């Protein structure tokens, strides 16, 4: 840590904040902001949202008493300041790195991380559960949920608020709003009103009047109703809190989320109020770092970058285009050929590549917010009218719409194309974001076609094939990162549904690979060949339907069969092959099902994780040698010791 930090080194827990005065807290906020920028510029991470909540985080921890009081953060994007002041400052430089601290909230990492959060919009539901448990146990602590960064666009947040309003538990929800701008005149009146209704004097007077009118026979109830209407009417006129009030919350705000003194004051006033409370806080994403303030989306999640300019470091070597970019450009090309094609995303236009469609054909682009369930059923509605919706959602987030995929799309055999980005191991975001389950949770759904391209050229052909296939839903899953660098055709080729391709012939065993595991398997087969083991390598292309004719040939010719996938081995591609073999009564064939084991995989670079799970070429060789005996090998031990080299 640099010598410029005077206060930050002294803060090792939230208790250390309470001895600081306002000026020292403001200085600490400045130091933390500089510390985050300095660290994340070197190691990468979620920058903008964390810079926006520096003062809010300090104020919350200053007023409340964690870990006794439960503070629930909605996404880890907001959690960096929280991590720094709860004992993880000295290891903050390891964030999102292999064996380092998580980029999200993680219960096993700290007693201050009350609820694990990687997906958005979970905080209010979790907080209400915690508040209910508190009351069951007759405990006395505060429960605070901090939601924001787009999470209020999800239905889950409103389901939770509705239930909280019914249960009337003592619960504080802080809405971190970093997108709303308030005009000066509204801001001034609202600030005055908020401070008024939050003050202890106002609430004591209100309680006194309420109790007094309750003792008045006949007219008491009428006075109460009139008073409630007056208060509600005034709030509705000068605050944007009508919806929250309707859901049963007392609304306060908007409040300047970068004024520590005002934040501490209002939090101190509302912390002891009864019932569900919502505090609306206005913050600026990327606050205090000009490049992040000017481009909130670009510096939301970053790789290492130049601290002065904010520009990402680029490799000197030319890189193939990312799967995401290839997909986005292909969508536009196909949409120009077919006026019925539309694109739908759930708050991730840049992340899915549909920002290209948004720019080129905006009238056929839809961003529904963090609402994956709605995105899928919205797509289903479009499909009923003859449109071809391409619903682009990350693998991990599509899990949230599982019922809609079954009930609203597959059951009705509607032609929806699911473009599943970030399938497999995504790297630094870790277990909340790994796309480790999509082959399993989609494969069990009737009427579903599932394919995975071996490279970026095949992705284009699969997307074209999916848009012309009109017998039901089609899912295409592809990984995060750059393609393999194959040439891209100008046009598209139709792929026969359920048809695999043999890429290499060999007589000793068959390796059946899917998606981005095809090329590692080809390289593994070359390594095996140097030891006298010749493998047939098949690009299976389809997980559903399987190429049964090719499988019949494989089971007849080989007594050793390997399946390789970047998906959990439970219920995935390998399971599908085994199920077919069992159904056909296949005997005398040894199987190796290789993929992601039945556990949640930690964060790290993709390369580190592939190596750890033996999904790189050397690891695939090692697993094959461990699983099978080959007469051609005289010194298997030596090969294993050298990792297949």
Rosetta blueprint (number, residue, H / E / L):
1 X L
2 X L
3 X L
4 X L
5 X L
6 X L
7 X L
8 X H
9 X H
10 X H
11 X L
12 X L
13 X L
14 X H
15 X H
16 X H
17 X H
18 X H
19 X H
20 X L
21 X L
22 X H
23 X H
24 X H
25 X H
26 X H
27 X H
28 X H
29 X H
30 X H
31 X H
32 X H
33 X H
34 X H
35 X H
36 X H
37 X H
38 X H
39 X H
40 X H
41 X H
42 X H
43 X H
44 X L
45 X E
46 X E
47 X L
48 X H
49 X H
50 X H
51 X H
52 X H
53 X L
54 X H
55 X H
56 X H
57 X H
58 X H
59 X H
60 X H
61 X H
62 X H
63 X H
64 X L
65 X L
66 X L
67 X L
68 X L
69 X L
70 X E
71 X E
72 X E
73 X E
74 X L
75 X L
76 X H
77 X H
78 X H
79 X L
80 X H
81 X H
82 X H
83 X H
84 X H
85 X H
86 X H
87 X H
88 X H
89 X H
90 X H
91 X H
92 X H
93 X H
94 X H
95 X L
96 X L
97 X L
98 X L
99 X L
100 X L
101 X L
102 X L
103 X L
104 X L
105 X E
106 X L
107 X L
108 X L
109 X L
110 X L
111 X L
112 X L
113 X L
114 X L
115 X L
116 X L
117 X E
118 X L
119 X L
120 X L
121 X L
122 X L
123 X H
124 X H
125 X H
126 X H
127 X H
128 X H
129 X H
130 X H
131 X H
132 X H
133 X H
134 X H
135 X H
136 X H
137 X L
138 X L
139 X L
140 X L
141 X L
142 X L
143 X E
144 X E
145 X E
146 X E
147 X E
148 X E
149 X L
150 X L
151 X H
152 X H
153 X H
154 X L
155 X H
156 X H
157 X H
158 X H
159 X H
160 X H
161 X H
162 X H
163 X H
164 X H
165 X H
166 X H
167 X H
168 X L
169 X L
170 X L
171 X E
172 X E
173 X E
174 X E
175 X E
176 X E
177 X E
178 X L
179 X L
180 X L
181 X L
182 X L
183 X L
184 X H
185 X H
186 X H
187 X H
188 X H
189 X H
190 X H
191 X H
192 X H
193 X H
194 X H
195 X H
196 X H
197 X H
198 X H
199 X L
200 X H
201 X H
202 X H
203 X H
204 X H
205 X H
206 X H
207 X H
208 X H
209 X H
210 X H
211 X H
212 X H
213 X H
214 X H
215 X L
216 X L
217 X L
218 X L
219 X L
220 X H
221 X H
222 X H
223 X H
224 X H
225 X H
226 X H
227 X H
228 X H
229 X H
230 X H
231 X H
232 X H
233 X H
234 X H
235 X H
236 X H
237 X H
238 X H
239 X L
240 X L
241 X L
242 X H
243 X H
244 X H
245 X H
246 X H
247 X L
248 X L
249 X L
250 X E
251 X E
252 X E
253 X E
254 X E
255 X E
256 X E
257 X L
258 X L
259 X L
260 X H
261 X H
262 X H
263 X H
264 X H
265 X H
266 X H
267 X H
268 X H
269 X H
270 X H
271 X L
272 X L
273 X L
274 X L
275 X L
276 X E
277 X E
278 X E
279 X E
280 X E
281 X E
282 X E
283 X L
284 X L
285 X L
286 X L
287 X L
288 X L
289 X L
290 X H
291 X H
292 X H
293 X H
294 X H
295 X L
296 X L
297 X L
298 X L
299 X L
300 X L
301 X E
302 X E
303 X L
304 X L
305 X E
306 X L
307 X L
308 X L
309 X L
310 X L
311 X L
312 X E
313 X L
314 X L
315 X L
316 X L
317 X L
318 X L
319 X L
320 X L
321 X L
322 X E
323 X H
324 X H
325 X H
326 X H
327 X H
328 X H
329 X H
330 X H
331 X H
332 X H
333 X H
334 X H
335 X H
336 X H
337 X H
338 X L
339 X L
340 X L
341 X E
342 X E
343 X E
344 X E
345 X E
346 X L
347 X L
348 X L
349 X H
350 X H
351 X H
352 X H
353 X L
354 X L
355 X H
356 X H
357 X H
358 X H
359 X H
360 X H
361 X L
362 X H
363 X H
364 X H
365 X E
366 X E
367 X E
368 X L
369 X L
370 X L
371 X L
372 X H
373 X H
374 X H
375 X H
376 X H
377 X H
378 X H
379 X H
380 X H
381 X H
382 X H
383 X H
384 X H
385 X L
386 X L
387 X L
388 X E
389 X E
390 X E
391 X E
392 X E
393 X E
394 X E
395 X H
396 X H
397 X H
398 X H
399 X H
400 X H
401 X H
402 X H
403 X H
404 X H
405 X H
406 X H
407 X H
408 X H
409 X H
410 X H
411 X L
412 X L
413 X L
414 X L
415 X L
416 X L
417 X E
418 X E
419 X E
420 X E
421 X E
422 X L
423 X L
424 X E
425 X L
426 X L
427 X L
428 X L
429 X L
430 X H
431 X H
432 X H
433 X L
434 X L
435 X E
436 X L
437 X L
438 X H
439 X H
440 X H
441 X H
442 X H
443 X H
444 X L
445 X L
446 X L
447 X L
448 X L
449 X E
450 X E
451 X E
452 X E
453 X L
454 X L
455 X L
456 X H
457 X H
458 X H
459 X H
460 X H
461 X H
462 X H
463 X H
464 X H
465 X H
466 X H
467 X H
468 X H
469 X L
470 X L
471 X L
472 X L
473 X L
474 X E
475 X E
476 X E
477 X E
478 X L
479 X L
480 X L
481 X L
482 X E
483 X L
484 X L
485 X L
486 X L
487 X L
488 X L
489 X L
490 X L
491 X L
492 X L
493 X L
494 X L
495 X L
496 X L
497 X L
498 X L
499 X L
500 X L
501 X E
502 X E
503 X E
504 X E
505 X L
506 X L
507 X L
508 X L
509 X E
510 X E
511 X E
512 X E
513 X E
514 X L
515 X L
516 X L
517 X H
518 X H
519 X H
520 X H
521 X H
522 X H
523 X H
524 X H
525 X H
526 X H
527 X H
528 X H
529 X H
530 X L
531 X L
532 X L
533 X L
534 X L
535 X E
536 X E
537 X E
538 X E
539 X E
540 X L
541 X L
542 X E
543 X E
544 X E
545 X L
546 X L
547 X L
548 X H
549 X H
550 X H
551 X H
552 X H
553 X H
554 X H
555 X H
556 X H
557 X H
558 X L
559 X L
560 X E
561 X E
562 X E
563 X E
564 X E
565 X E
566 X E
567 X E
568 X E
569 X L
570 X L
571 X L
572 X L
573 X H
574 X H
575 X H
576 X H
577 X H
578 X H
579 X H
580 X H
581 X H
582 X H
583 X H
584 X L
585 X L
586 X L
587 X L
588 X L
589 X L
590 X E
591 X E
592 X E
593 X E
594 X E
595 X E
596 X E
597 X L
598 X L
599 X L
600 X L
601 X L
602 X L
603 X L
604 X L
605 X L
606 X H
607 X H
608 X H
609 X H
610 X H
611 X H
612 X H
613 X L
614 X L
615 X L
616 X L
617 X H
618 X H
619 X H
620 X H
621 X H
622 X H
623 X H
624 X H
625 X H
626 X H
627 X H
628 X L
629 X L
630 X L
631 X L
632 X L
633 X L
634 X L
635 X L
636 X H
637 X H
638 X H
639 X H
640 X H
641 X H
642 X L
643 X L
644 X L
645 X L
